[in-house]
Amino acid sequence: MKVKSTNYKISRSLLYVVLLILTAVMLVPFAWMLSASLKLDKDVFIFPIQWIPENPRWMNYIDIWTKIPLMTFVGNTVKITLIVTFLQLLTSSFAAYAFAKLKFKYKDTLFMAYIATIAVPWQVYMVPQFMMMRSFGLNDSHLAIIFLQAFSAFGVFMMRQFYQGIPDELCEAARIDGMSEYQIYSKIMLPLSKPALSTLTIFTFVNTWNDFLGPLIYLKTESKKTLQLGLKMFISQYSSEFGLIMAASVLSLIPVLIVFLSLQKYFVEGIAATGVKG
């Protein structure tokens, strides 16, 4: 038993060492990006790398706002991301409640058909989607992106897995007390699903904030473009100003980090709950 205990401790220690090494390797590009954002262009690619600049150039974070209409791009991205995130939380949780707790004809068949769409790559149907949005007169508008991303089969699947872990007796007791399905959903299911909702919030926020191909297809007017398109436009115009490019990239990561760090606790709970229940 003592030998087994020693081997277990050694294997755990080795596992932690490997994980720390992998974490460090993954963080190196971000550390280099942050370091480069505080340097002059001529100092960015100096080898060996000077991780902490002797004279940090904080003006990079000010100049980037004047080179391109960055505030407009950020405002558009915030608008689209917040609306899409809210709509996905609403539609996914609402549909998941129906699939998990209500009884209706062909429920399982409809659920499987809807979830099967996850296996279809977006590139397969992005052209028909574009033609449909153009026929609706929504081309070159934020509404096209919002409508297309307001529904998520993955979100419905994840929320349904969580809801199935909630006892049906709780809903039955609420119905006996005279609560409607809408009241059960809003007053019982939603408060209990905070971990799952936080997990879905992170996934949706990150995917929408970082989306490049969707806005590239639908948005043509500069005043309507998102942050990712703005960064691409800046790189095309100022391809040699690496310090400014890195500063803009760092700024684009800050909202994602804030959302993830603020919801990290619930994110872990949500992943564990939706993974083992149902």
Secondary structure, DSSP 4 states (H G I P E B T S, - for coil): -HHHHHHHHHHHHHHHHHHHHHHHHHHHHHHHHHHHTTS-GGGTT-SS--SS-SS--TTHHHHHHHHS-HHHHHHHHHHHHHHHHHHHHHHHHHHHHHHHH---TTHHHHHHHHHGGGGS-HHHHHHHHHHHHHHTT-TTSHHHHHHHHS--HHHHHHHHHHHTTS-HHHHHHHHHTT--HHHHIIIIIHHHTHHHHHHHHHHHHHHHHT--HHHHHH--SGGG--HHHHHHHHHHH-TT-HHHHHHHHHHHHHHHHHHHHHTHHHHHHHHHHHHH--
